[in-house]
């Protein structure tokens, strides 16, 4: 019988892949950034489910580092674009 948390992690990976597919045809850079943020958030959720399924805290650390790094990258990206004229 399949573990519920492992099934949830696999579902999150599929959803993250669908979000990554949305990055490619994005009309603007901002739309692509939103799709990337959604993909990373879903991927971190999948890693959390995987950490629970495996009982491994190292995977949890990777998820936290990934989430923090992309949050800082998002703040940098939005702060960089505010100085430019519309």
Secondary structure as UniProt FT lines:
FT   HELIX           4..24
FT   HELIX           29..54
FT   HELIX           57..81
FT   TURN            82..83
//
